[in-house]
Each structure stands twice: as structure tokens, then as C-alpha cells.
Amino acid sequence: MTDGPRKRALIIDDAGLVRLYYRDILQKAGYEVEEALNGVEAIEKLLQSSVDFIIVDVNMPQMDGLSFLKVLRRQKPPLSSTPAIIASTESQPHDMRAATAAGANHYLVKPLRAETLLEYAALLSGRQT
């Protein structure tokens, strides 16, 4: 881990075990972690405090991940440019195209390996490993 301010992540997923899994991996690697159950809650949190990157599921109640990204990308900078990873069980090419069109920086298929999550977290947050 490098010195300096800790990088902050927002995990958006309605599955508690998934959030716990991501949180555990990221915190052990030195990241600060916030959580949200859906896109509506995530937007509320982001309007209060910025993060360095977002990990978001696609299928969630109230506001799904793609809708969340579309809303996020319409916000004012720097919020609109917050890097985002879609992490989904959906793995068809049209799912990946839809995520890119909504504003995802990367699309990863669940289940995520810890090494993969940390690689993308470092890439999107600009953190030196």
C-alpha cells in the first residue's frame, strides 16, 4: 500500500453477501468503502461525498445499474466522470454494449476474483500498487 490519502470506493449491489465480499477485499487492500443497495441510494451518497471509483451491479430494485450510470453521467463534473465498473452475472455481448452505452468504464462478469477486483480498482482509482 502507498502512503497518502486512502482511495474511496462505492459498492452498489442489492446482495449483502456480494457487498461484504467486495468490501472485505478492498478494505484489506487499504481502500475506504461505502455501500448502497441500489442506484437511488448511490446517487444520494455521491451527492454528499465523492469516491474514486464505483462498482455497480446491473439488476437491482428501484434503480438498476444501467439507469444509475445514465443518471450519474448527466451530473456535473467531477461527479459525472467518476469511473465505474459494472459487475454482473449477465455475460452476453449485448449486455456489455448496453453497459458501455450507459457509461461504464469496464464490464466484469461475476463472480469476480479478488485479484481481478483489485487490478481494476487500482486502474480506475489511479492507485499505485
Secondary structure, 3 states (H helix, E strand, C coil): CCCCCCCEEEEECCCHHHHHHHHHHHHHCCCEEEEECCHHHHHHHHHHCCCCEEEECCCCCCCCHHHHHHHHHCCCCCHHHCCEEEEECCCCHHHHHHHHHHCCCEEEECCCCHHHHHHHHHHHHCCCC
